[in-house]
Amino acid sequence: MSHPEVCVGVVAVDAGRLLLVRRGRGPAAGEWSVPGGRVERGETLAEAVVRELAEETGLEGVCEGLVGWVERIGADHHHVILDFRVTVLDPADPVAGDDAAEASWVPLPEVCDRKLVDGLAEFLHDHGILDVIA
């Protein structure tokens, strides 16, 4: 690891459901998270959010305001992740793509029933997305 990498996350809520993807590879393979990934050179944060949403779920959306940020530091990575609220233009069934193994709209009360990446439930609760984490 030579330096921290800037990443974005997509927090999309529609009709009481949160858009989640199950990671197909990387440090959290097999775990559920919000869609997202690295910001590419020359790309704005909003462009990265919209691109990652499309790549991982096949859905189009509009990047709204910043929800919050987290850092994930491991033996081989240091990710600074900025999570943005996103309005999905046509909240149809997502189709997993890129490094997502699965994608799904999950009812908010059922989000914590999934095997989530470390810290996601607390982050979503702290930022008013989830009422309860169990």
C-alpha positions in Angstrom: 0.0 0.0 0.0 1.6 3.2 -1.1 -1.1 5.7 0.0 -4.7 6.1 1.1 -7.3 5.7 -1.7 -10.4 7.9 -2.0 -13.6 5.9 -2.5 -17.3 6.6 -2.6 -20.4 4.8 -1.4 -24.0 5.0 -2.6 -26.7 5.3 0.1 -29.9 4.8 -1.9 -33.2 4.5 0.0 -36.5 4.0 -1.9 -39.9 3.0 -0.5 -38.5 1.9 2.8 -35.7 -0.2 1.2 -31.9 0.2 1.1 -29.9 -0.7 -2.0 -27.2 -3.3 -1.1 -24.7 -5.4 -2.9 -22.9 -8.5 -1.9 -19.2 -8.1 -2.6 -17.7 -10.6 -5.0 -14.1 -9.9 -4.3 -11.7 -7.8 -2.2 -11.3 -7.4 1.5 -15.1 -7.9 2.2 -15.9 -10.7 -0.3 -19.2 -12.4 0.5 -20.4 -9.5 2.8 -23.1 -7.0 2.0 -22.5 -3.3 1.7 -23.7 -0.2 -0.1 -22.5 0.0 -3.7 -19.3 1.9 -4.2 -15.6 1.9 -5.1 -12.5 3.9 -5.9 -12.6 7.3 -7.4 -10.8 7.3 -10.8 -8.2 9.9 -11.8 -10.0 13.0 -13.2 -13.4 12.0 -11.9 -15.4 14.1 -9.6 -16.9 12.5 -6.5 -20.4 12.8 -7.9 -19.3 11.2 -11.2 -17.7 8.3 -9.3 -21.0 7.8 -7.3 -23.1 7.6 -10.4 -20.6 5.4 -12.2 -20.3 2.9 -9.3 -24.1 2.7 -8.9 -24.4 1.8 -12.6 -21.5 -0.6 -12.7 -22.6 -2.6 -9.6 -26.4 -2.5 -9.9 -27.3 -1.4 -13.5 -29.3 1.4 -12.1 -29.1 5.2 -12.8 -29.2 7.8 -10.1 -28.5 11.4 -9.1 -25.9 12.1 -6.5 -27.2 14.2 -3.6 -25.6 15.3 -0.4 -22.8 13.7 1.7 -24.1 11.3 4.3 -20.8 10.8 6.1 -17.3 9.3 5.8 -15.4 6.4 7.1 -11.9 5.0 6.9 -11.1 1.3 6.4 -7.5 0.4 7.1 -6.1 -3.1 6.6 -2.8 -4.8 6.1 -3.0 -4.1 2.3 -5.4 -1.2 2.0 -6.3 2.3 3.4 -9.7 3.5 2.0 -11.2 6.9 2.8 -14.9 6.4 1.9 -17.3 9.3 1.3 -20.9 8.0 1.3 -23.5 10.0 -0.6 -27.2 9.9 -0.6 -28.5 9.0 -4.1 -31.9 9.2 -5.7 -32.3 6.2 -8.0 -34.2 7.4 -11.1 -36.1 4.1 -11.8 -35.8 1.9 -8.7 -36.3 -1.4 -10.6 -34.7 -4.7 -9.6 -30.9 -4.2 -9.6 -28.6 -6.4 -11.6 -25.3 -7.3 -10.0 -22.3 -6.3 -12.1 -18.6 -5.4 -11.8 -17.3 -6.8 -8.5 -20.8 -7.3 -7.0 -21.9 -10.9 -6.7 -25.5 -10.0 -5.9 -27.6 -6.8 -5.6 -30.9 -6.2 -3.9 -33.3 -3.7 -2.5 -33.6 -4.7 1.2 -36.4 -3.5 3.5 -34.8 -1.3 6.1 -35.9 -3.5 9.1 -34.2 -6.5 7.4 -30.8 -4.8 6.6 -29.2 -6.0 9.8 -30.2 -9.6 9.0 -27.6 -9.6 6.2 -23.9 -10.3 6.8 -22.9 -6.6 6.6 -19.3 -5.3 6.2 -17.9 -4.2 9.5 -19.2 -0.9 10.8 -22.0 -0.5 8.1 -24.9 -1.0 10.5 -23.5 1.5 13.0 -22.7 4.0 10.2 -26.3 3.8 8.8 -27.8 4.1 12.3 -25.5 7.0 13.3 -26.6 8.9 10.1 -30.3 8.3 10.5 -30.8 5.7 7.8 -31.6 2.8 10.1 -33.7 3.3 13.2 -32.5 0.2 15.1 -29.4 -2.0 14.8 -29.8 -5.4 16.4 
